[in-house]
C-alpha cells in the first residue's frame, strides 16, 4: 500500500489527514471469517504455542472451537451473555474468542494477574455469566476471595452472579461444581451433523454489529473503563492491519498479554482474516522465550512495548538468537525516545523499527512503517487504512500544520461505547463521530503526527505549558538513563513542582548532581525537575505502562518523611 499516493495533489496546510483505502470493509463476524479461511487452508498451521508444544492447523482449531461452542449452548449460554476470560497466553484463550463470536457471546478480557478487586469489577459491574480460569492455586484463591465478596453483595440485592466456572489445566484443587475445559470439549464432540445444526441455528441470529468483546482500559490516568467492540470493529481492525503491513503479517510473534487489545485482538486474531501463523512464546511475557520463538519460528512481525524490548536488549543470552527474520517491529503503549528505536535497529540488526499509536477504544490509528526517513523514529506515523486524524486547537478548529493541539480520530471500527457508561461515552465521542484522544500532538505537511504529551499531564508554570514527555526524552539522552518519568506534585509556594523518577541502564551509574548538570545544558531552569528519584524497577500494567499517579504518591510520601 503506497501511502504517498495521498499526496499527489500537494502538501497539507491544515492538520487533517485521512487514509482513503481502496480495500472494502468486511461485514461478517470474526468466527465466520475464520471458518472461511479454515475451509480454504485446513492443513495450514495457524497457531503455535511454544511452551505447550502445540501446533494447531486451521482444521484442528476449528473442530475444538465448534465442540466448545456446542457445549456452551447446551449449558444455557445465550446471545449477548458475558463470559470472562481470566487466562494467560494459552490455546484456550484463543479458542474462547472464536467461540464467543460464533455463538454471540461477549468476551470480557481480564488481566491474567488481576487481583480480587479487578475480578469483582469484571464479574459484577459487567455481569459475567461464566468465567474461564486456570486451575492453579493463585487463580483459584483470587476467585474464592472475589466470590466471598460477590456472594455477600448478591444476597443483599437478591441477584445471581456467575452461573458457570470453567477450569483449564489439571490441578486437583478445584472449585465445587466447576466444569473442566477438557470435559466440555468431550461433551461437545458429538455427531458433526447434529453439532452443525445447532451452531447454524445460533449463527443465523448473529450479525456483524453484535458486540464481541469488552476490554478494560489500562486506567493509568483514572479508573479503568469498559470499551465495547463489535465483531465489525474487530474484523476490520484486523483487515486494516493486514492491508497496511502486508505479507509480513504471515508469521506474527505475540509475546504480550492477550488480556490487552494489542495482543488479544490486533495481532493474535490475524489468522481469522488471511492465512497466517501466530506464534505465542510463553504463557506470560518472557524476553528469552520471545527471542527463542523468533529464532526458531522465523517470525516476521512483532508488536511490542518498550519494556519487553529493553529486557531483550539487556538479556545475557541475547547473542544466542538470530532475530534477522523480523521485517518490522511496531512499538506502542507509551511515548518512545527516537534514540531507543535507532539502538534497536543497530544492536539487533532489525530492518525496521517504528511507532504505532492507538487506543483500546480505537484500534491502531497511526503507524510509521511506510516512512523512509527519520520520521519513522521521531513521529507516530500516518493514518492506518480507513482512519481520519485531525489536530484541533482550543477554539475547536482544525489547527494549521506544525501547530500543537489535541489529537482527534475517526473511523468505522472504533468501540461502540463504554459499557453502561453513557456519560463517559458522551465525553469521549463528540460531534460527527470524532473521538477525542486526550493526547496533544502536531501534524506536518505530509500528514505525519508527532506526539507531544497527554492533555491531563500538562504542567503550567509561569503562564507556559510544560509537557513531561519532552523532559523525559531529554533525560533519556543521558547514556546512563534507561527510562524517565516526569510529573508534578503540589507545592505550597509554587502550586506545583516538577519531579522525575528514573531508572538506570544495567551496570551504569549516575548521581542526581550529575544529571542536574547534564540537564542544565539542555533545558531552561523552569523545566528541570526539583526532585529526582532513582529506582531499580517500575511497577507496570499488563502492557508495560507506568502509572504516574502511583509515582506521585510515592514521591509525596518520600518527601514527607
N, C-alpha and C positions, 0 to 999 in steps of 0.2 A: 504494500500500500504506500503510494508516494504522496506524503502529506504536502510536499512542495506544490502540488497541483492547485492547492487552495489559494496560492499567492500569485497566479499568473497575471492578475489584474492590478498588481501593485502592493505597496506596503500598507499596513494598518495606520490609522491616525487616532482611532478610539480603541479603548481597551475592551473589545468584544471579538470573540473568535468562535467559530464552530467547525467541527469536522463533519462535513457533508458526505458521509459514506454511501457508496453505491450499493452496499450489501443490504438485503431486506431484513426486517425484523422477523423473529421466529415466534409464531403463535402456536405454541404447544407446551405441554408440561415437560419438566425435566425427565421424568420417567419415560414418557412417550418418545422423547428424543433419544434417550439411552437405548430403548428397545429397537429403534430403527437402526442405530449404529451397530448394535449387537447382531441383528439379523444379517447385516452385510459383512460383519467381521467376527464370526463366532469363535474362532480359534486364536484371535489376537490377544496377547496378554495386556490387559488394561490397568491392572493394579498389582504392584509388587510391595509386599510388606517384609522388610528385611529381617526384623527381629523374629517374627513368627515364621519366617522362611515359607511364606505363602505367595504363590503367583496365580492370580485369577485371570482366566480368559473371560471374554465377554459372556460366553455361554454359561460358564460356571457361576459367575456373579449373578447373571440374570436368573438362573434357577434358584439361587439362595434368596434373592430378593422376592421372587414370586412365592416361595414357601413361607417366608416370614410375613409377607403381605396377607396371604390367605389365613395364616394363624391369627393375626391381629384382628381381622374381620370377624373370625369365629369367636374371639374373646369379647367382641362387642364394641370395638373402636369404630366410631362413625366419622363421617366427613366433618372436618374442622375441629376435631378433638386435638388438644395439645399433648405432645409427648416429649418429655425432657430427655436429652441425651447427655449423660454425665460420664463420659468415657475419654480415655486417652486416644492417641492416634492408632487405631486398630481397624481390622476389617469390618467389625460390627458397626463402627462409627459411620463408615461409608454406606453400608447396606441400609441403615435406617433413614438416611437422607432420601435414597431412591424409593424406599418403601413408603415414606411419608408422601412423596409426590405421587406415587402410584395409586394410593387409596385415599388421598385427600386429607391427610393429617397435617398438622402444623408442627414442625420440628422446633424445639426450643434448645438453643445451643447453651450449654452450661460448662463453664471452665472446669477442666479436669482436676484442678487443685482448689476448687471452690470450698469455702468454709460454710459452717451451718447457716449463717445469715444469708449468704448468697443462694443457698439451696432453698431456704424458706421463701425467699423472694420469687424464685422461679416457680416453685410448686404452688404457692398461694396466690401471689399477685397475678401471675399469668394463668394459673389454674390448670396445671398439668394433670391429665387423666392417668398417664402412665409415666414411668421413669425407667431408663435403662442405665445400669451402672455396673462396674466390676465387682466381683465377689471378694475383693481384698479387704483386709480389716479396716484400713483407713477410710475407704469409701463407705463401707457399711456403718462404721461408727458415726460418720458425718450424717448419714441418712437417719440413723436412730436418734441422734440429737435433734435433727430437724423435725422428725415426726413427733417427738415428745412435745415440741412447741406447737406444731400444727394441730395435733390431736386436741390439745387444750383449747386452742382458738376455734376449732371446728365444733367442739361441744358447745361452746358459748353461742355460736351462730347457727347450730343445727344444720351443718352442711358437710358434704362428703368431699374429702381431699385425697387424691392419689388412689385410684382403684387397683392399679396393676404395677407391680415391680418385676422387672426382668433383669436377671443377673447373667453376666458373662464370666468366663473363667471357671475354675474347678475348686475354689476354696470351700471347705465344708462349713465354714462359719457363715451360714446363710440367714436370710430373713424369712420368717414364718410365712407360709403360703405364697412365696415368690415363685415366679416361673424362671426356668433357665433358658438361655438362648438356644442351646442345642436341642432341648426338648421341644421348643416351639418350631424349630426347623423340621424336626421329625414329624410333628403333628401336621405341619403344612405340606409335607411331601406326600400328597395324595395323588390319585389319578389325575394326569395332566389336563384331561378334558374337563373334569369336574372343577379343578382349580381355575382353569381359564374362564369358565362360565361365570364364576363368582367374581373374578377380577375384572372381566369385561363389563359386567353389570355395574360394578362400582365406578370404573373409569369413565363410563358413559355419562356420569353425572359431574365429572370434574373438568373444570375449564382452566385455561392457562392463567386467568386472572385470580384464581384461588390462592390465598396465602400459602406459602410453602414453609417459611421459617420465621422465627423470631430470634434476633441477635441482640444481646445486651451490649451497649456501647461501653467503652473502657472506663468511663467515669473519672478521668484524671482531672477534670475541671469541675466536677459536680457528681451527683449520683448517677448510676447507670440508667439509661433509657432503653426501652424495648422496641427496636426497629422491626417492622413487619415487611418482609419481602415476599412478593408473589412468585409463582412459577414463571410468569412472563419476565419479571425482573431478573431472576437468576439465570434463565437460559439465554437471555440477551446480553447479560454481563459476560457470560462465558463465550458467546459468539463474538462479542466485541473484542475480547482478549485474543481470540483465535485470529480474527481478521487483522488485528493490529500487529501481533507478533509473528504470525505465520507458522511455518513448519518447525520453528524452534520449540513450539508447544508440544511436540510429539513425544518428548521424554522429559517430564517435569519432576523435579525434586521437591517434595513437600515436607520439610522438617518442622515447621512451626505448628503450634497447637491448632487443631481443627475446630476448637471452640470459637475461633475468631474468623471473621469474614474472609480475610486474605487467603488463609489456607483451607478453611472449611467450605468456602464457596468459590472464590476466584480461581484457584488452581486445582483443587482436588476433584472438581466436577468436570474438568475439561473432556474426559472420555465420553461424557454424555452428548457431546456435540459433534466431535470428529474422532476418528480412530487415533488413539494416543495412549500413552502409558504414564501413570503417576507412580513415582517411587517414594515410599514412606520409609525413612531411615530407621525410626525408632518410635516407641510409644510416647516419649517425651522429647523435647528439643535437646539434641546432643551434638556438639560440634564435631567430634571424631566420627560418630556414626554417619553424620551428614557427609563428611569428606569421603568416607569409605563407600557410601552409596553412590555418590557422584562418580568415583573412580571405577567401581565395579559395574555400574549400570550405564555408564556413558550418558549421564543426564545432560540435557541441552539447555534447560531453562530453570531458573531458581528465583523465587520471590522470597526475600528475607528482610529481617530487621537488622539494624546496625549492631546490636548486642551479639547476635549469633556470629556475625562476620568478624567482629573484634575477637571473639573467643576462638574462632578458626585461625585467625592471623597469629595469635599468641600461643597456639597449641604446640606442644613439644614434638608431636608426631606429624606436623603439617607436611613435611617434605616426603613422607612415605606415600602420599597420594597424588595421583595425576588428575588434575581438575580441568584439563585443557579442552574437554568435550563441551564445557559450558560455553554457549554462544552469547548469553546475556544474563546478567543478574540485575533484577529490579529491586530497589531498596525503598521501603516506606516506613510508616508508623511514627516517624519523628524527623525533625529537620536534620540535615546531614552536612557536615563540613566537606566542601569540594576536594580538599586535600586528601581526605579519607577515601574518597572514590578513586582518586588517582593512585593512591597507595595500593588499593585492592587490585587494580588493573596491572600494576607493576609487579607486586610481590607474588600474585597468584597467576600471572600471565593470562588474565581474563581478557577476552577480546573486547567486551563492552560491559561497563557498569553504569547504571543510570538511576534516576529517581522516579518513583511512581507515587502519585498523590491521589488520595481518595478517602472516603469515609465509610463507616458501616452503613450509613443511610443512603449512600450514593452509588456505590461501586467505584471502580477506578475512574478517575476524571481526567488526569493528565499523565503523560509518561515521556521520558526523554530518549527513548530507544532510537528514534529515527534521526536524532540530531548528530551532525557530523563535525561540529566544532565544540568549543569549550562549554557551551551552554548545556551540553549533556551532563556536566558536573555542577554547574552553577545555578541552573534553573530546575523547576519540577516538570518541565516539558510543555507539550502542547496537548490539545484535546484528544481523547480517545474517540473512536468512531461513535457517531450519533450523540455527541456531547457538545453543549454550549458552555462557554465560560465568559463572564464579564467582570470587570473591576468597577465597583460603584463607589462614588465619593460620598461625603457626608450630606450632600444635598439631594441624594437619591438619583443622581445622574451617572451615566457611564463616564468614567474618567478618561482623560486623554492618555495616550500611551506614556509609559515611563513615569506614571503618577501613582502614588500609593492610594489604596482603597480596599474595601472588603471584597473578598472573592465570592462571587455568586455562581451557581451552577444549575444547569437544567438538562434533563434527559428523560427518555421514556421509561427508563428502567431503574429509577430511584425507588426508595422504600415507598410503601403506600401511606403509612402513618406510624406514629408511636402507639403501641398497644394500649388502648383505653386511656389515652392522654391527649385529649383534643387541644388543651391549652398549649402544650409543648409543640404539638404538630403545627398549630397555627403560628406560633412564634418562629418556627423553622422555615415553613413554606410561606412565601409572600406572594404578591400578585403574579398571575400568569405562570404559575408553576415553578418559579425560581426558588432555589434553596439557598439560604444564607449560611455560609460555612462557619462564620465566626473567625475566619483567618484573614489576615491582611497580606496583600500581595501587590504585585506590579506586573504589567504586561508590556512586552516590547513590540516593535513594529512587525515582527514575524509571528506573533501570537504565542511566544514563549512566556510562561508565567514564572515569576520569581517570588518565592515565599519570604515574607518579612517577619511575621510574628502572629501570635494569637491575640485577637482583639481583647480578650479578658485579661491578658497578661501585660498589656501596655502599662508602662510606669511613666507618670507625668511629673517632671521636675523642672522648675524654672520656666514653666509655660511650654516646654517642649516634650515630645514623645520619645521615650526610650524603649527600644524593642530588645527584650532579653536575648533573642536568637542571635542578633548581631554581635552582642558582647560575648555570648557563648562561643561563637565561631572564632572570635579574636583570641579568646583564652586558649582554645584548642589548637591554635597555631604554634603554641609553645611545644617544643619537642618532647617534653616530659608528660604532657597532659593528654589523657585518653578521652575523657568526657568532662563536660562542664554544664552546669545548670544554674541560671541566674534568675533571681526572683527578688521581691521586696518584702520587707516586714514593717509593721507600724513603728513610728518613732514620734515621741512627744514634741520634739523641736521641728523636725523636717517633714512631719506627717508620715513619710515612708523612706526607708533607706535601702540601698542595693546590697544584696548578699549573693554569694556564689558557693556552691558545693561542687568540688572537683574530684576526679579520680585520676591517679597516675597510671602511666603505662607500667607493665611488669618490669621490675628491676630498675626503675627510674626514680630519681629524686628531684624534689623541688620544694622550696620553702615559700611561705606566704610573702616574705620580703622580696624574694627573687621574682615571684610572679607579679608583685606590685611594680617592680622596676621594669619588667617586660611590658606591662600594660601601659605604663606612663608614656612610652614612646609611640603608642598606637591608638590610645583613646583619650578624649578630653577628661579632665578630672571628675566631672559630674557623672561620667559613665563607668568609673572604676568602682567595683564593689567595696563597701566599707568593711565587710567581714567576709573572709574566705575560710571555708572549712574543707579539709581533706578527708576523704572517705575511701575505704577499701573496696566497697561494692555498693551499688544502689539496689534497693528493692524495686521490683518491676511488676508490671501487669503481664497478662498472658502473651502479649505481643511485644514485650520488651520496653514498654513505655515507663517513664519515671513519673510518679505523682509529685508535682511541685507543691501541692498543698501539704503533703507529708514533710517535704524538705523545709517548708516554712515553719511548721510546728516544731520540728527538731531544732532548727536554728534559734527560735524564740526560747525554747527550753534551755539550750546550751548557754545563751547569753544571760538568761535569768539567773542561772547558777553562778 
